[in-house]
């Protein structure tokens, strides 16, 4: 059950990161989940595990990491389209 909660929280984090930046994440729901999980890893590596935690994910660092990831992916995709 914890794994399902982890996926749901990852999807919500990825979706929120896309909303904050005003960018769509490629891959829809799966892309949101992946962005949220990788964002949680990035945020945890950069900022540690502080703040509220749900489903094994520290929410604030995960959201910051997901925003960084979405910004980076959208920048790379934009550059690839112009090349």
N, C-alpha and C positions, 0 to 999 in steps of 0.2 A: 504494500500500500504506500510505503514511503517513496518508492520509485515513481509511482504515478503522480504523487504530489510534487515530486521533484520536477517532472516533465511539465506539469501544469504551471508551476511557479516559473520555470524557465520560459515557457511560452508567454506568460504575462509580462515578464521582465523584458523579453525581446520585443513584444508589442509596444510596451511603454517607451522603450528606447527609440523605436521607429516614430512614435508619436511626438516625442520630445524634439527629434531632429527634423520631423516633417518628411521623412524618407520612407519609402516602401522597402521592406526586406525581401529579396528574391526568395522564392520557395514557399510563400504563404505561411501556413501554420507551422509546417516543419522548419522553415527558415527562422521563424520566431523562436521556436524551441531551441534550435541550434544556437542562435544568437544569444539567447538568455543563458544557456549552459556555458558556452565559451566566454560570454561576458562575466559570468560568475567566477570563472577560473581566472580571467584577467584581473578583475576587480579584487579577488582574494589575493592574488600574487602581488599586486601593487599596493593595496590598502589594508590587507589583513581581514580578519573576520570580526568586525565590530558592527554594532547596531543590531536591530531585530533580525532574527533568523527564522525562516519558515521552510520546512521541508529540507533542512540541511544546507540552505543557502542564506548567506548574510545579504539581506535585501539591498541596502544602500551601496556597498561595494559592487554587488552584482549589477545593479542598475547603471552605475558609473562605468563599469567595464563594458557593459552591453552598448552604452552610448558611444564609447570609444571604438568598439568593434564596428558598429553600424556606420559611424562616420568614416572609418578607414575603408570599409567595403564599398560604400557609396563613392568615395573619392577614387578608388581603384577602378570601379566600373565606369565612372565618368571618363577617366583618362583612357580606358580601353576603347570606349565608343568613339573618342575623338582621334584615336591613332589610326 
